[in-house]
Amino acid sequence: MHYVRGFTFLIGGRECLESITVEQMLVSLAEMKRQLHTDTVVLAFQALMENAHSEEIDWKSPDTPPDSLLEQIILGAERMGLRVFLKPMVNCRNGVWRGYISFLEPDVICEPKWGVWFQNYESFMVHYADLAERTHCELLLVGCEMVMAQHREQDWRNLFATVRNHFHGLLSLNVDKYQEDRIPYWDALDVISSSGYYPTGSWPAELARIQAVVEKYRKPFFFAECGCPCRRGSEKRPNDWTTREPFDLDTQTRYYEEMLNAGREASWIGGYAGWAWSCDTGEKLADGTDDYGVAGRDAAAVIRSFYDKIEMGAIYG
């Protein structure tokens, strides 16, 4: 796998899909490439469960982009010279984080079951494996931050094997922060990836821990998510999107500087895909909002400079 000079392009739910055209999304994607000098887009979108203990996964509602839209975005990205990593994610309608998806063990009669959920999850993922195959995506992320589901080793191994019958590109699993060394089945995947929302000051120690995993399995690694909101104090809990602290642009800038500087000497890191560029950003600046977006912010210049040095061979050759 070539170095990932990436960023996540997030296609939002129903409100976004009803108000933004494909053409506007492609303008936003082009703007992402222009501002950040990316060569890879992680195309992220959601399917929905009612709550963290529902067996059903709905990827056919108005909250999930139709295949035709995804195909047009992927084709447009490829025409821009971007590699496409496809990232179908599961979210809960009630707002509970996907990391809490779980069921009783062992399976209990008349209660939601792991077995049924994995059958449904497999159908969901196979659908997008077929889409990734026919649109020539380079990599498919078969899960994102499924912390309380990740212990089901055989279920995941079965899923990977099934998906490989439908998609012949690279497979990865985007585990959550602190979980890189808790996965015993990296051998069944092509690429290790994680959400690198590590607090300020902790990067050297966390990178040392992750490096041991990479060396053990001898697989490429990249951060499939990373970043920090523009809120005072968010550098201490960069994964927390719920905080309501005052807007602080410098917090995000300093966080990206620290994160990327920490990785400069770590030649085993295969890249980054920050979270997240909105599909409706276009040429708008992100200033004034306190989210993870970097459009028009100082953090964009930090990312662009870092990626330019990689492209010129100044960091990784």
C-alpha positions in Angstrom: 0.0 0.0 0.0 1.3 3.4 -1.0 1.5 6.1 1.6 -2.0 7.6 2.4 -2.1 11.3 2.1 -5.8 11.2 2.9 -8.8 12.8 4.5 -12.3 11.5 5.2 -15.0 12.8 3.0 -18.3 12.4 4.9 -21.6 12.1 3.1 -24.2 13.0 5.7 -27.6 11.7 6.5 -31.1 12.6 5.2 -30.8 16.4 5.6 -27.6 16.5 3.6 -28.8 14.1 0.9 -32.0 16.0 0.4 -30.3 19.4 0.1 -26.9 18.8 -1.7 -26.6 17.7 -5.3 -23.9 15.3 -6.5 -22.3 18.2 -8.4 -22.0 20.2 -5.2 -20.5 17.2 -3.5 -17.9 16.9 -6.2 -17.1 20.6 -5.9 -16.5 20.0 -2.2 -14.3 17.0 -2.9 -12.2 18.9 -5.3 -11.8 21.7 -2.8 -10.6 19.1 -0.2 -8.0 18.0 -2.6 -7.0 21.5 -3.5 -6.6 22.7 0.1 -5.0 19.6 1.6 -3.1 18.1 -1.4 -4.6 14.7 -0.7 -4.1 11.7 -2.9 -6.6 9.5 -1.1 -10.2 10.0 0.0 -11.9 7.8 2.6 -15.5 7.9 1.5 -17.6 7.5 4.7 -21.4 7.1 5.1 -23.8 5.6 7.5 -26.3 2.8 7.8 -28.6 2.9 10.9 -29.6 0.6 13.7 -32.4 1.7 16.0 -30.2 1.3 19.1 -27.0 -0.5 20.1 -28.9 -3.7 20.8 -30.9 -4.0 17.6 -30.4 -6.9 15.2 -31.5 -5.1 12.1 -29.2 -2.8 10.1 -31.0 -0.4 7.6 -28.9 0.7 4.7 -31.9 1.4 2.4 -33.4 4.4 4.2 -33.1 8.1 3.1 -30.3 8.4 5.7 -28.0 6.3 3.6 -26.8 7.5 0.2 -28.1 5.5 -2.7 -25.6 3.3 -4.7 -26.0 5.6 -7.7 -24.8 8.6 -5.8 -21.9 6.7 -4.3 -20.9 5.5 -7.7 -20.9 9.0 -9.1 -18.8 10.3 -6.2 -16.3 7.4 -6.6 -16.0 7.9 -10.3 -15.6 11.7 -9.8 -12.9 11.1 -7.2 -11.0 8.7 -9.5 -11.2 11.3 -12.3 -9.6 13.8 -9.9 -6.7 11.3 -9.4 -7.8 10.3 -5.9 -7.6 6.7 -4.6 -10.8 5.7 -2.9 -11.1 3.8 0.3 -14.8 2.9 1.0 -16.0 3.2 4.6 -19.6 2.0 5.3 -20.3 2.7 8.9 -23.1 1.6 11.3 -24.6 4.3 13.6 -27.5 4.2 16.0 -30.6 6.3 15.5 -30.8 7.2 19.2 -27.3 8.7 19.1 -25.5 5.9 21.0 -21.9 5.4 19.8 -21.4 2.3 17.7 -18.7 1.1 20.1 -21.5 0.1 22.4 -23.2 -2.3 20.0 -23.5 -5.6 22.0 -25.8 -8.5 22.9 -26.2 -11.0 25.7 -23.7 -13.9 25.7 -24.4 -16.7 25.1 -27.4 -16.0 22.8 -30.6 -16.0 24.8 -34.0 -17.1 23.4 -36.4 -14.1 22.9 -33.5 -11.6 23.1 -31.5 -10.0 20.3 -28.6 -12.2 19.3 -25.0 -11.8 18.1 -25.7 -14.5 15.5 -28.6 -12.7 13.8 -26.7 -9.3 14.0 -23.6 -10.8 12.3 -25.8 -12.3 9.5 -27.3 -8.8 8.9 -23.9 -7.1 9.2 -22.5 -9.6 6.6 -25.3 -8.8 4.2 -24.7 -5.1 4.7 -21.0 -5.4 4.1 -21.3 -7.7 1.1 -23.5 -5.2 -0.5 -20.8 -2.5 -0.3 -18.1 -5.0 -1.1 -19.8 -5.6 -4.5 -20.1 -1.8 -5.0 -16.4 -1.3 -4.1 -15.5 -4.1 -6.5 -17.4 -2.7 -9.5 -16.1 0.8 -8.9 -12.5 -0.2 -8.4 -12.0 1.1 -4.9 -8.5 0.4 -3.6 -9.5 -0.5 0.0 -12.7 -1.4 1.9 -13.0 -0.8 5.7 -15.2 -3.6 7.0 -15.9 -2.0 10.3 -15.4 1.1 12.3 -14.8 1.4 16.1 -16.9 -1.8 17.0 -15.3 -2.0 20.4 -17.8 -4.3 22.1 -18.2 -6.5 19.1 -14.5 -7.0 18.3 -14.1 -9.9 20.7 -16.2 -12.1 18.4 -13.1 -13.4 16.6 -14.6 -16.2 14.6 -17.5 -14.1 13.4 -15.1 -11.5 12.2 -12.9 -14.0 10.5 -16.0 -15.5 8.7 -17.0 -12.0 7.6 -13.6 -11.3 6.2 -13.6 -14.6 4.2 -17.0 -13.9 2.8 -16.2 -10.3 1.8 -13.1 -11.5 0.0 -15.3 -13.5 -2.3 -16.9 -10.2 -3.4 -14.1 -7.7 -3.2 -10.5 -8.3 -4.4 -8.9 -5.1 -3.1 -7.4 -4.4 0.3 -9.3 -5.1 3.5 -8.9 -3.2 6.8 -10.8 -2.8 10.0 -10.8 0.6 11.6 -10.5 -0.1 15.3 -11.0 2.5 17.9 -8.2 4.3 19.9 -6.3 2.0 22.3 -7.6 -1.1 20.6 -4.8 -1.8 18.1 -3.1 -4.4 20.4 -6.5 -6.0 21.3 -7.2 -7.6 17.9 -6.0 -11.2 17.4 -7.1 -11.4 13.8 -5.0 -8.8 12.0 -3.4 -11.7 10.2 -6.7 -12.1 8.2 -6.6 -8.5 6.9 -4.3 -6.6 4.6 -4.0 -3.3 6.4 -4.1 -2.3 10.1 -5.9 0.9 10.8 -7.3 2.8 13.8 -8.9 6.0 15.0 -6.0 8.0 16.4 -7.7 10.3 18.8 -4.9 10.4 21.3 -4.7 13.1 23.9 -2.0 15.7 23.6 1.3 14.6 25.2 0.6 10.9 24.7 1.6 10.4 21.1 5.2 9.0 21.7 3.9 6.3 24.1 0.9 5.4 21.9 3.0 5.2 18.7 5.5 2.9 20.5 2.6 0.6 21.5 1.1 0.6 18.0 4.5 0.0 16.4 4.8 -3.3 18.3 1.5 -4.5 16.7 2.6 -3.5 13.2 6.0 -5.3 13.6 4.2 -8.4 15.0 1.8 -8.8 12.1 4.1 -7.2 9.4 1.1 -5.3 7.9 0.8 -1.7 6.6 -0.7 0.7 9.0 -2.5 4.1 8.7 -4.7 6.2 10.9 -8.2 5.8 9.3 -9.4 8.7 11.5 -7.8 11.4 13.5 -8.3 15.0 14.3 -9.5 17.5 16.9 -12.5 19.9 17.2 -12.0 23.7 17.4 -12.9 23.8 21.1 -10.8 24.9 24.0 -9.4 21.9 25.8 -10.3 19.4 23.1 -6.7 18.4 22.7 -7.1 16.5 25.9 -10.1 14.5 24.7 -10.0 14.8 20.9 -12.5 12.0 20.4 -15.3 13.8 22.3 -17.6 15.5 19.8 -20.1 16.4 22.6 -18.1 19.0 24.5 -19.5 22.6 24.5 -16.4 24.5 25.3 -15.6 27.9 23.6 -14.5 28.0 20.0 -10.7 28.0 19.8 -9.1 27.7 16.4 -5.6 27.3 17.8 -6.5 24.1 19.6 -7.0 22.3 16.4 -3.9 23.7 14.7 -1.6 22.8 17.6 -3.1 19.3 17.8 -2.4 18.6 14.1 1.1 19.9 14.5 1.8 17.7 17.5 0.3 14.6 15.9 2.1 14.9 12.5 5.4 15.9 14.1 5.2 12.8 16.4 4.9 10.7 13.3 7.7 12.2 11.3 10.3 9.7 12.4 7.9 6.7 12.5 8.5 5.3 9.0 6.1 2.4 9.8 3.1 4.8 9.7 1.5 4.5 6.3 -0.5 7.7 6.4 -3.4 9.6 7.8 -7.1 10.2 7.0 -8.3 13.1 9.1 -11.9 13.4 10.2 -13.8 14.9 8.4 -14.5 17.0 5.3 -18.2 17.6 4.9 -19.8 16.8 1.5 -21.4 20.3 1.5 -18.3 22.4 2.4 -17.6 23.5 -1.2 -15.5 26.7 -1.0 -16.9 27.7 2.4 -14.5 28.2 5.3 -15.1 26.1 8.4 -14.2 29.1 10.7 -17.0 29.9 13.0 -18.0 26.3 13.6 -16.4 24.3 16.3 -16.4 20.9 14.7 -13.6 18.7 13.2 -13.7 20.4 9.8 -10.4 22.0 8.6 -11.6 23.8 5.5 -10.0 27.2 5.3 -8.4 26.8 8.7 -4.7 26.9 9.8 -4.9 23.1 10.3 -5.4 22.7 6.5 -2.1 24.4 5.9 -0.4 22.2 8.4 -1.8 19.1 6.7 -0.9 20.4 3.2 2.7 21.2 4.2 3.1 17.7 5.8 1.7 15.9 2.7 3.8 18.1 0.3 7.0 17.0 2.1 6.0 13.4 1.9 5.3 13.8 -1.8 8.8 15.4 -2.3 10.4 12.5 -0.4 11.6 14.7 2.5 10.0 12.4 5.1 9.4 8.9 3.9 11.2 8.7 0.5 
